[in-house]
């Protein structure tokens, strides 16, 4: 006579049945089988201590299953903790990058107008120097026609950074001025 236990409903999951439901059903059936064997042995007059080895083996199997389940659960929890830590690290990195970008943008926002003003001032100074040079050249041409005075005016960037050149005194036949200009009579 075959033993057919009633069909137990097992909860489904992604790759089959829930292991805990199957393990519970198997444990129930093992207990029922052990109870039936015990009753059968008792009815046959068999010594009840003869089945102790099977009971111990069953307990060891149940213990091994429990340890396996505990390890699987610990591995899942560890994987979750690692995933959470990586997500948090990514979030912290993104926040730090965004903060650094905002600081750089703010610095550029502060520096750009200053650079624009400095460039505009440099252009104004350069235009003024060109205008002064043209005026001096025109004046010297007018004076040169009267007395043949030659003036070499060169404006360098070093002259922009240093003190203004000193103009030659009137009546000097061979006056010497700073390196940026020289006047000679001819």
C-alpha positions, 0 to 999 in steps of 0.5 A, spaced: 500 500 500 503 506 497 502 512 502 500 518 498 500 525 502 495 530 500 498 535 495 500 541 499 500 548 496 507 551 495 508 558 494 511 560 488 517 564 486 522 566 480 525 559 480 521 554 483 517 553 489 519 557 496 524 553 499 521 554 506 515 551 504 518 545 501 522 544 507 516 545 512 512 540 508 518 535 508 519 536 515 511 534 516 512 528 512 518 526 516 515 526 522 509 523 520 513 517 517 517 517 523 510 516 527 508 511 523 514 507 523 514 508 531 507 505 531 508 500 527 515 497 530 511 498 537 505 493 534 511 488 532 514 488 538 521 491 536 525 494 540 524 502 540 532 503 541 533 500 534 531 506 530 535 511 534 540 512 528 535 514 523 532 519 528 539 522 529 541 522 522 534 526 520 536 531 526 543 532 522 540 533 516 535 538 518 541 541 522 544 541 515 538 544 512 538 550 517 545 551 516 544 552 509 538 556 509 542 561 514 548 561 510 544 563 504 540 568 508 547 571 510 549 572 503 543 575 501 544 580 506 551 581 505 550 582 498 544 587 500 549 591 504 554 591 499 550 594 494 547 599 499 554 601 500 556 602 493 549 606 492 551 611 497 558 611 495 556 613 488 551 618 491 556 621 495 561 622 489 556 625 485 554 630 491 562 632 491 562 633 484 556 637 483 559 641 489 566 642 486 562 644 479 558 649 483 564 652 487 568 652 480 562 656 477 562 661 482 569 662 482 569 663 474 563 668 475 567 672 480 573 672 476 570 673 469 567 680 470 574 682 473 578 679 467 573 683 462 574 690 466 582 688 466 582 687 458 578 693 457 582 697 461 588 694 457 585 696 451 584 703 453 591 704 455 593 701 448 589 706 444 591 712 449 598 710 447 597 710 440 593 716 440 599 719 444 604 716 439 601 719 433 600 726 437 607 726 439 609 724 432 605 730 429 608 735 434 615 732 432 614 733 425 612 740 425 618 741 430 622 737 425 621 741 419 623 747 423 629 745 426 631 737 424 630 734 431 629 726 430 625 723 436 625 715 436 619 713 440 617 706 442 612 704 447 614 697 450 610 693 454 615 694 460 614 701 459 606 700 461 608 697 467 614 702 469 614 709 470 612 714 465 618 716 460 621 723 462 620 728 456 627 732 454 628 739 456 628 745 451 634 747 448 638 740 450 642 739 444 644 732 445 639 730 451 638 723 453 632 720 456 629 713 459 630 707 454 623 708 451 625 715 447 631 718 445 632 725 442 637 727 437 638 734 434 641 734 427 
